[in-house]
């Protein structure tokens, strides 16, 4: 027989004397072919080794043995390992058998079984990473195992000068066996990649062994605002500015002047159309629980005003907290406050089963808003003063509490009339996703401008009906629930989202029953319908639910549109007649609660695809659908009448060009007039309402939304015949993570993580010191928990070039979500740092 050693990769060149390569044999005694496998036969059984000059060594074919070795003195052949155990990490070759030998040299017999160690490499971020999996003895404690694992890491690092990416210990006898005994390596590797290995201990070391991350971004000295404008002009780009219809030109101007104060509007409606029904409240059975006509609402409001003055002894300008479940009482007490000249603040009532977390928020809003009185129901009044409440807050410091169940039947002597439209009408309090409680001031002028704008966009008249399934406590949800019907005279069908917990089809059945053309909901409602009714569309169809009447279904949101949710909702209910064009989203924030809203006219919302990598560098690069790293962004409805939007540079405050990413600034008659209080970070918000551009139009006062986005002129025409400008919201500036000099939006990382394994139900990310923490909800058996650690680390490295510092596996429902369906990431972070998460597993990556 003849034996030679050839290079492992490419053409089989002969190796030098002291070089390790693959051993090839030419002999009459070797096999000739694999049965039926032509390609692999040619490769293995018909190798022709060549010299450095390219001349074949022999005219006889050699057979590749798959063994690594070299030819020593006296023609002795030395075998050093197998070809399928060869791993190339950062350009250097390592042999799996050598790594196994090193691992076994670390007091093996106590903790792991000798022959049951698998070493292989997986490709993560353009390089091979070494993974070591061993079977752990049943009597080894977790402490012992971790000591052994850290010793193994040190040993491999010092002997082989290579880092181990992941070290996993699995229970005895769980690794797949090869036909001839030993471990089935490729099957083990596949299980690792599929998240089906079920380890009992895991140690990941991405920080130490991933050395090929792209360089952190160096911030370049910023181009000044003037150069930016000149650059855009030279490039032929327009400045990114857009506006809704001009309200000064519209036909309802004289009506708008009459309707400056909502209290006046309600009195006018009570006189002219006393029996016209404004509100229908549905209960969980879908039957009408209560109604309010113009005259009923007016009379209830009068009685509330009398109670405030006589029982509460309140003065004009006093603040009143309205703590009511979603319903007609909330609306009538709001107008009662306006009649008495008091300033209402709507507050979500505490949850009787969860006082410890919900009551402190109520208390905080009451205190921060300086409320002189609380109006509520008898049941909630008892709850606020109960023993259980005393464990959560100091119940002795509540202001006067009045219940509205026993009201005086007196007539109000005079209804308060504000001296100027700039006077305060109400306060709107909301807790942001970053945990800041912010109350904004809404003047009478802003309130009526807001109602007018929504009326024009949705074409609302007394003969119309709209259905609302959102919480009525802040933002656009509050305006739709309490203000718009009184202003426009349309009938609102009110569906409290809480009722969907006992009857998930309530909202859609109501929309169908009343043949509603315009309806509003929140993301949490949409998610409940998608998850809860996914299999029931046939049953609903048999019950006669038909959604073909819906022209627009709008999700009230203060975030980037959730395209996957809206699309799956549309697809799911297409069977019930829901038009594919009906679903869209709105956009508002603290400084202006309604900036965009699809309404009934105008072109459909457009979707564009942007490069996620460019987005991290604060740039917008439009790409084709389906291209790598593409991210779909849907337009957030149409800009409302009277609203002007511009995109400004976050630092220089100069105007930016079309399709450039910057902060969304807004100017409109219904901007809030300022923060009443920001509980948290006051200094940051001083210039939020009165910002001016540093260049260009420096006169207009803008409000800064705190959201990143861009404007793009489309080929479509809007109602006025102009080319339509689409506003795309990318995300909140407060939420973004600054990592490696780049700006990441948590939702993008979370989307990647949720895709990594079928058992990941939900995910939230935040930073702690400089570490990225990923919290994952596991929907499956707990033995899958540790499988997720490596998968989460891999996907974030691959798609975002970030190293995960901590992976926390928790039970479903642990990630806190507010009533708008937004994740409360900062609240989660506080709970994690206070060590109150009760996780299934926490992995600290090294």
Rosetta blueprint (number, residue, H / E / L):
1 X L
2 X E
3 X E
4 X E
5 X E
6 X E
7 X L
8 X L
9 X L
10 X L
11 X L
12 X L
13 X E
14 X E
15 X L
16 X L
17 X L
18 X L
19 X L
20 X L
21 X E
22 X E
23 X E
24 X E
25 X E
26 X E
27 X L
28 X L
29 X L
30 X L
31 X L
32 X L
33 X L
34 X L
35 X L
36 X L
37 X L
38 X H
39 X H
40 X H
41 X H
42 X H
43 X H
44 X H
45 X H
46 X L
47 X E
48 X L
49 X L
50 X E
51 X L
52 X L
53 X L
54 X L
55 X L
56 X E
57 X L
58 X L
59 X L
60 X L
61 X L
62 X E
63 X E
64 X E
65 X E
66 X E
67 X E
68 X E
69 X E
70 X E
71 X E
72 X L
73 X H
74 X H
75 X H
76 X L
77 X E
78 X E
79 X E
80 X E
81 X E
82 X E
83 X H
84 X H
85 X H
86 X E
87 X E
88 X E
89 X E
90 X L
91 X L
92 X E
93 X E
94 X E
95 X E
96 X H
97 X H
98 X H
99 X H
100 X H
101 X H
102 X H
103 X H
104 X H
105 X L
106 X L
107 X L
108 X H
109 X H
110 X H
111 X H
112 X E
113 X E
114 X E
115 X E
116 X E
117 X E
118 X E
119 X E
120 X E
121 X E
122 X E
123 X E
124 X E
125 X L
126 X L
127 X E
128 X E
129 X E
130 X E
131 X E
132 X E
133 X E
134 X E
135 X E
136 X E
137 X L
138 X L
139 X L
140 X L
141 X L
142 X H
143 X H
144 X H
145 X H
146 X H
147 X H
148 X H
149 X H
150 X H
151 X H
152 X H
153 X H
154 X H
155 X H
156 X H
157 X H
158 X H
159 X H
160 X H
161 X L
162 X L
163 X L
164 X E
165 X E
166 X E
167 X E
168 X E
169 X E
170 X E
171 X E
172 X L
173 X L
174 X L
175 X L
176 X L
177 X E
178 X L
179 X L
180 X L
181 X L
182 X L
183 X E
184 X L
185 X H
186 X H
187 X H
188 X H
189 X H
190 X H
191 X H
192 X H
193 X H
194 X H
195 X L
196 X L
197 X L
198 X L
199 X L
200 X L
201 X E
202 X E
203 X E
204 X E
205 X L
206 X H
207 X H
208 X H
209 X H
210 X L
211 X L
212 X L
213 X L
214 X L
215 X L
216 X L
217 X L
218 X L
219 X L
220 X L
221 X L
222 X L
223 X L
224 X L
225 X H
226 X H
227 X H
228 X H
229 X H
230 X H
231 X H
232 X H
233 X H
234 X H
235 X L
236 X L
237 X L
238 X L
239 X E
240 X L
241 X E
242 X E
243 X E
244 X L
245 X L
246 X L
247 X H
248 X H
249 X H
250 X L
251 X L
252 X L
253 X H
254 X H
255 X H
256 X H
257 X H
258 X H
259 X L
260 X L
261 X L
262 X H
263 X H
264 X H
265 X H
266 X H
267 X H
268 X H
269 X H
270 X H
271 X H
272 X H
273 X L
274 X L
275 X L
276 X L
277 X E
278 X E
279 X E
280 X E
281 X E
282 X E
283 X L
284 X L
285 X L
286 X L
287 X L
288 X E
289 X E
290 X E
291 X E
292 X E
293 X E
294 X H
295 X H
296 X H
297 X H
298 X H
299 X H
300 X H
301 X H
302 X H
303 X H
304 X H
305 X H
306 X H
307 X H
308 X H
309 X H
310 X H
311 X L
312 X L
313 X L
314 X L
315 X L
316 X L
317 X L
318 X L
319 X E
320 X E
321 X E
322 X E
323 X E
324 X L
325 X L
326 X L
327 X L
328 X H
329 X H
330 X H
331 X H
332 X H
333 X H
334 X H
335 X H
336 X H
337 X H
338 X H
339 X H
340 X H
341 X L
342 X L
343 X E
344 X E
345 X E
346 X E
347 X E
348 X L
349 X L
350 X L
351 X L
352 X H
353 X H
354 X H
355 X H
356 X H
357 X H
358 X H
359 X H
360 X H
361 X H
362 X H
363 X H
364 X H
365 X H
366 X H
367 X H
368 X H
369 X L
370 X L
371 X E
372 X E
373 X E
374 X E
375 X E
376 X E
377 X L
378 X H
379 X H
380 X H
381 X H
382 X H
383 X H
384 X H
385 X L
386 X L
387 X H
388 X H
389 X H
390 X H
391 X H
392 X H
393 X L
394 X L
395 X H
396 X H
397 X H
398 X L
399 X L
400 X E
401 X E
402 X E
403 X E
404 X L
405 X L
406 X L
407 X L
408 X L
409 X L
410 X L
411 X L
412 X L
413 X L
414 X L
415 X L
416 X L
417 X L
418 X L
419 X L
420 X L
421 X L
422 X L
423 X L
424 X E
425 X E
426 X E
427 X E
428 X E
429 X E
430 X E
431 X E
432 X L
433 X L
434 X L
435 X L
436 X L
437 X E
438 X E
439 X E
440 X E
441 X E
442 X E
443 X E
444 X H
445 X H
446 X H
447 X H
448 X H
449 X H
450 X H
451 X H
452 X H
453 X H
454 X H
455 X H
456 X H
457 X H
458 X H
459 X L
460 X L
461 X L
462 X L
463 X L
464 X L
465 X E
466 X E
467 X E
468 X E
469 X E
470 X L
471 X L
472 X L
473 X L
474 X L
475 X H
476 X H
477 X H
478 X H
479 X H
480 X H
481 X H
482 X H
483 X H
484 X H
485 X H
486 X H
487 X H
488 X H
489 X L
490 X L
491 X E
492 X E
493 X E
494 X E
495 X E
496 X L
497 X H
498 X H
499 X H
500 X H
501 X H
502 X L
503 X L
504 X L
505 X L
506 X H
507 X H
508 X H
509 X H
510 X H
511 X H
512 X H
513 X H
514 X L
515 X L
516 X L
517 X L
518 X E
519 X E
520 X E
521 X E
522 X L
523 X H
524 X H
525 X H
526 X H
527 X H
528 X H
529 X H
530 X H
531 X H
532 X H
533 X L
534 X L
535 X L
536 X L
537 X H
538 X H
539 X H
540 X H
541 X H
542 X H
543 X L
544 X L
545 X L
546 X L
547 X L
548 X L
549 X L
550 X L
551 X L
552 X E
553 X E
554 X E
555 X E
556 X L
557 X L
558 X L
559 X L
560 X L
561 X L
562 X L
563 X H
564 X H
565 X H
566 X H
567 X H
568 X H
569 X H
570 X H
571 X H
572 X H
573 X H
574 X H
575 X H
576 X H
577 X L
578 X L
579 X L
580 X L
581 X L
582 X L
583 X E
584 X E
585 X E
586 X L
587 X E
588 X L
589 X L
590 X L
591 X L
592 X L
593 X L
594 X L
595 X L
596 X E
597 X L
598 X L
599 X L
600 X L
601 X L
602 X L
603 X L
604 X L
605 X L
606 X L
607 X E
608 X E
609 X E
610 X E
611 X E
612 X H
613 X H
614 X H
615 X H
616 X H
617 X L
618 X L
619 X L
620 X L
621 X L
622 X E
623 X E
624 X L
625 X L
626 X L
627 X L
628 X L
629 X L
630 X E
631 X E
632 X E
633 X E
634 X E
635 X L
636 X L
637 X L
638 X L
639 X E
640 X L
641 X L
642 X L
643 X L
644 X E
645 X E
646 X E
647 X E
648 X E
649 X L
650 X L
651 X L
652 X L
653 X L
654 X L
655 X E
656 X L
657 X E
658 X L
659 X L
660 X L
661 X L
662 X E
663 X E
664 X E
665 X E
666 X E
667 X E
668 X L
669 X L
670 X L
671 X L
672 X L
673 X L
674 X E
675 X E
676 X E
677 X E
678 X E
679 X E
680 X L
681 X L
682 X L
683 X H
684 X H
685 X H
686 X L
687 X L
688 X L
689 X L
690 X L
691 X E
692 X L
693 X L
694 X L
695 X L
696 X L
697 X L
698 X L
699 X L
700 X L
701 X L
702 X E
703 X E
704 X E
705 X E
706 X E
707 X E
708 X E
709 X E
710 X E
711 X E
712 X E
713 X E
714 X E
715 X E
716 X E
717 X E
718 X L
719 X L
720 X L
721 X L
722 X L
723 X E
724 X E
725 X E
726 X E
727 X E
728 X E
729 X E
730 X E
731 X E
732 X E
733 X L
734 X L
735 X L
736 X L
737 X E
738 X E
739 X E
740 X L
741 X L
742 X E
743 X E
744 X E
745 X L
746 X H
747 X H
748 X H
749 X H
750 X H
751 X H
752 X H
753 X H
754 X H
755 X H
756 X L
757 X L
758 X L
759 X L
760 X E
761 X E
762 X E
763 X E
764 X E
765 X E
766 X E
767 X E
768 X E
769 X L
770 X L
771 X E
772 X E
773 X E
774 X E
775 X E
776 X E
777 X E
778 X E
779 X L
780 X L
781 X L
782 X H
783 X H
784 X H
785 X L
786 X L
787 X H
788 X H
789 X H
790 X H
791 X H
792 X H
793 X H
794 X H
795 X H
796 X H
797 X H
798 X H
799 X H
800 X H
801 X L
802 X L
803 X L
804 X E
805 X E
806 X E
807 X E
808 X E
809 X E
810 X E
811 X E
812 X L
813 X L
814 X L
815 X L
816 X L
817 X E
818 X L
819 X L
820 X L
821 X L
822 X L
823 X E
824 X L
825 X H
826 X H
827 X H
828 X H
829 X H
830 X H
831 X H
832 X H
833 X H
834 X L
835 X L
836 X L
837 X L
838 X L
839 X L
840 X L
841 X E
842 X E
843 X E
844 X E
845 X L
846 X L
